[in-house]
Amino acid sequence: MLCVFGALVWILVADSKVPVPLLQGWVIFVSLLTFILSSAYLIIFDIVYHFMALLFYFSAFVLEAATVAASVGAVKLPNSTASVLCISYPPQGNIFTVLDGTQYNINVAATIFAFVVTVCYGCSMMMGFRRWRMSP
C-alpha cells in the first residue's frame, strides 16, 4: 500500500510540471527511490521466502519418503508371548525402520502431503517470479 501512495506522490508531482524544481525535485527523488526500493524489497522477499520454504519442504519430503521406504519389507508378526519381526528382504541402505500398519499409513499420508506442499510452494515461487518479471 505504501508503494502505491509513494507512486502517486511522484506521479502527481511530476504531472504538476514541477513549478519549484529545487524543492519538488527532492520530493520526486525520495518518493521514486523509496517506491523502487520498497517494490524490490517486497518482490525479493517474496521470492526468497518461497524459495527457502520450497527447499525446506523438499528436504522434509525426501526424509519422510526415506522413512517410509526404509520400513517396506519389515512386518511385525504377532506371537503369543512377544512380537516377532519378519524381514522379507534385507534393507538396501543404512536406514531401517519398523512401522506397524497405522504408523506406515500415517507416514505415507505425511509424505504425500509434504510433496503437495512442496509443489504449492514451488508454484507460489514461480508466480512471484512471474509477477516480478511483469512489473514495470
Secondary structure, DSSP 8 states (H G I E B T S, - for coil): -HHHHHHHHHHHHHHTT-SSHHHHHHHHHHHHHHHHHHHHHHHHHHHHHHHHHHHHHHHHHHHHHHHHHHTTTEEEEE-SSSEEEEESS--SSS------HHHHHHHHHHHHHHHHHHHHHHHHHHHHHHHHHH--
